[in-house]
Amino acid sequence: MDYRQLRAFIAVFEERNITAAARSIHLSQPALSGSIRALEQALGTTLFVRQARGVEVTEDARALYPEAQRMVADANRLLGRFKGDRERAPLQIGVEQDVSAAVLGKVVLAAAAMQPPVRLQLATGCMGAVRLASEELRCEDELFLPLHSDPFVLAIAQQATTEARWITCPSQPSHQRLQPFYSGILVAEADTFTLALELVTAGLGAAIVPESLATEHPGVRIEPLPQLDLRRRIGLCYSAQALALAGVVKLRDTLQG
């Protein structure tokens, strides 16, 4: 009776189906069936009765199941002790444009505190099983977990004396909402709020940007927008299928808590 046989047994016991069990532990059906036969021979008993649709568990299988779980868990703990960080499951997070370091740091700290530990991978743009992005960039079929409500503010260079020269971001989903504020000369356009802030810092003009980004530019003066509270939400975007990954579920639950 070995580790592989016990894992195969647990998979079949839980799935009640050879095909589904083989898929769940990434084995071929013949290999899984062979492991079950070898385990039955070693124990001198029948664990499963094959049916037309799946299997039926025997009383001996019911008695073995909790012991098998314990032995596999003990073996996994022993493997983890020696393999350590080399065996951490990867968790890739895509980071969309214009996410502040403060919000990203909150997600990174949550991922770093997860148990069992993961090997965190950050990628730019629409990558990974989960994305950190504004709600406006959420795909139609994605779920969204809000993490930060970000007000839009007026960003002006520290030495600027006028707000009549504007830097806009036409490619941003929020552009239409911000257009009523642009009563003056449009001097520049930027693809991202971050690039717009670089132009503001250089003294080219003023821009309306999320507060979390503006506060990270020391050369920028921040003023509230007059008589209006415009906001965007930053959070995790993920598909329902991504919830099959334990790392995604753990990260979501950690951030929700």
Salt bridges, closest charged atoms under 4 A:
ASP2 OD2 - ARG4 NH2 3.82
GLU40 OE2 - ARG50 NH1 3.71
GLU59 OE2 - ARG62 NE 3.73
GLU67 OE1 - ARG70 NH2 3.07
ASP74 OD2 - ARG70 NH1 3.45
ASP74 OD1 - ARG77 NH2 2.13
ASP85 OD1 - ARG88 NE 2.68
GLU96 OE2 - ARG131 NH1 2.51
GLU135 OE1 - ARG233 NE 2.82
GLU136 OE2 - ARG177 NH2 3.09
GLU142 OE1 - ARG131 NH2 2.47
ASP150 OD1 - HIS148 NE2 3.50
ASP150 OD2 - ARG232 NH2 3.48
GLU198 OE2 - HIS217 NE2 3.31
GLU223 OE2 - ARG221 NE 3.40
ASP229 OD2 - ARG231 NE 3.12
ASP253 OD1 - ARG252 NH2 3.03
